[in-house]
Amino acid sequence: DFKYPEKPSTVQIRTRPTGARIYQNGKLLSLKTPALIQVSDVDTARITLESKGFAAKSIQIKPFEEDLFFDFNQGK
């Protein structure tokens, strides 16, 4: 059973195509992919990515994850 670090960790989020909007815990961030975000606990680890012309993708970032890549073209 993993626990989130006591200090916020940085996660790099990349998408294909780039420029996806990022929501963290339901709040739209002023960043677009690629971006670095801070994750401090299970609530802030809920990420939704939106790219024009594709269905939104919700992701739960795992503890200690440092890099996240999502290809909207493949739906993975």
Long-range contacts (C-beta under 8 A, 24 or more apart in sequence): 2-62, 2-63, 2-64, 3-63, 4-39, 4-40, 4-41, 4-42, 4-45, 4-63, 5-40, 5-63, 5-64, 7-40, 8-38, 8-39, 8-40, 8-44, 9-38, 9-39, 9-40, 9-64, 9-66, 10-36, 10-37, 10-38, 10-39, 10-66, 11-36, 11-37, 11-38, 11-39, 11-61, 11-65, 11-66, 11-67, 11-68, 12-36, 12-66, 12-67, 12-68, 13-37, 13-47, 13-49, 13-68, 13-70, 14-67, 14-68, 14-69, 14-70, 15-49, 15-51, 15-69, 15-70, 15-71, 15-72, 16-69, 16-70, 16-71, 16-72, 16-73, 17-51, 17-72, 17-73, 19-51, 20-49, 20-50, 20-51, 20-70, 20-72, 21-49, 21-50, 21-51, 22-47, 22-48, 22-49, 23-47, 23-48, 23-49, 23-50
